[in-house]
């Protein structure tokens, strides 16, 4: 008979960490790095937890804004400016399939 306890034991022995670090093959083109932090290392703001970007291990390099984005000063609050070495991209829904693509039309691109 299958035991819930056996599964819990496997989860405790690193399976959960392995599952968190596993990425679907379809997304392998993304240059993603996953960073795992303890709750104690996070900065708490209300009921949300945040990680500090003020180090070389984790540096903001790109912002992808959706087609409905409207500026309301949140990037300025974070200290992000156009002088920073950060790539800013506007994304939109593709016309012929269910994917998200870069917006190439200059007049439709968003700015911070």
C-alpha positions as CSV (number, residue, x, y, z in Angstrom):
1,X,0.0,0.0,0.0
2,X,1.2,3.5,-0.9
3,X,2.2,5.7,2.0
4,X,1.9,9.4,2.4
5,X,4.7,9.2,4.9
6,X,7.1,7.8,2.2
7,X,6.3,10.8,0.0
8,X,6.9,13.2,2.8
9,X,10.2,11.5,3.6
10,X,11.3,11.9,-0.1
11,X,10.3,15.5,-0.1
12,X,12.4,16.1,3.0
13,X,15.4,14.4,1.3
14,X,15.8,17.0,-1.4
15,X,13.0,16.1,-3.9
16,X,11.2,19.3,-3.1
17,X,14.3,21.3,-3.8
18,X,14.9,19.4,-7.1
19,X,11.3,20.1,-8.1
20,X,11.7,23.8,-7.5
21,X,14.9,23.9,-9.6
22,X,13.4,21.9,-12.5
23,X,12.4,23.9,-15.5
24,X,10.1,22.8,-18.4
25,X,12.2,22.1,-21.5
26,X,10.0,24.4,-23.6
27,X,11.3,27.4,-21.6
28,X,15.0,26.5,-21.7
29,X,15.8,29.4,-24.1
30,X,15.2,31.8,-21.2
31,X,18.4,32.9,-19.5
32,X,16.8,32.6,-16.1
33,X,18.6,32.2,-12.8
34,X,16.5,31.1,-9.8
35,X,17.5,32.3,-6.4
36,X,16.2,30.7,-3.3
37,X,16.1,32.7,-0.1
38,X,15.0,32.1,3.4
39,X,12.1,34.1,4.7
40,X,14.5,35.5,7.3
41,X,16.6,37.0,4.5
42,X,13.7,38.7,2.8
43,X,12.5,42.3,3.4
44,X,8.9,42.4,4.5
45,X,6.5,45.1,3.3
46,X,3.0,44.4,4.6
47,X,2.2,40.8,3.7
48,X,4.7,40.8,0.8
49,X,8.3,39.7,0.8
50,X,11.1,41.2,-1.3
51,X,14.7,40.4,-2.1
52,X,17.3,43.2,-2.1
53,X,18.8,44.0,-5.6
54,X,21.8,45.9,-4.2
55,X,24.4,43.3,-4.9
56,X,26.2,41.7,-7.8
57,X,24.6,38.3,-7.3
58,X,21.2,39.7,-8.2
59,X,21.1,42.7,-10.4
60,X,18.1,44.1,-12.3
61,X,19.0,43.9,-16.0
62,X,15.7,44.0,-17.9
63,X,12.1,45.3,-17.5
64,X,9.4,43.8,-19.7
65,X,6.3,46.0,-19.8
66,X,2.9,44.8,-21.0
67,X,0.9,46.6,-23.6
68,X,-1.5,47.9,-21.0
69,X,1.2,49.4,-18.8
70,X,0.6,53.0,-17.7
71,X,3.4,54.8,-15.8
72,X,2.4,55.9,-12.3
73,X,5.9,56.4,-10.8
74,X,6.7,52.9,-9.5
75,X,10.0,52.6,-11.2
76,X,11.1,56.0,-9.8
77,X,10.1,54.8,-6.4
78,X,12.5,51.8,-6.9
79,X,15.3,54.1,-8.0
80,X,15.2,52.8,-11.6
81,X,16.2,55.4,-14.2
82,X,16.9,55.5,-18.0
83,X,20.6,56.1,-17.1
84,X,20.8,52.7,-15.5
85,X,22.1,49.8,-17.6
86,X,18.7,48.2,-17.8
87,X,17.0,47.0,-21.0
88,X,13.4,48.1,-21.2
89,X,11.1,46.1,-23.5
90,X,7.4,46.4,-24.4
91,X,5.6,43.1,-24.9
92,X,2.4,42.4,-26.7
93,X,0.3,39.4,-27.6
94,X,1.3,37.7,-30.9
95,X,-1.2,38.1,-33.8
96,X,-1.2,34.5,-35.1
97,X,-0.6,32.3,-32.0
98,X,-0.8,32.3,-28.2
99,X,2.6,33.8,-27.4
100,X,4.0,37.0,-26.1
101,X,6.4,38.9,-28.4
102,X,8.4,42.1,-28.4
103,X,6.5,45.2,-29.6
104,X,8.5,46.6,-32.6
105,X,6.1,49.5,-33.5
106,X,7.9,52.5,-32.0
107,X,4.7,54.5,-31.2
108,X,3.3,51.5,-29.2
109,X,6.5,51.1,-27.0
110,X,6.2,52.1,-23.4
111,X,8.8,54.1,-21.4
112,X,9.4,54.5,-17.7
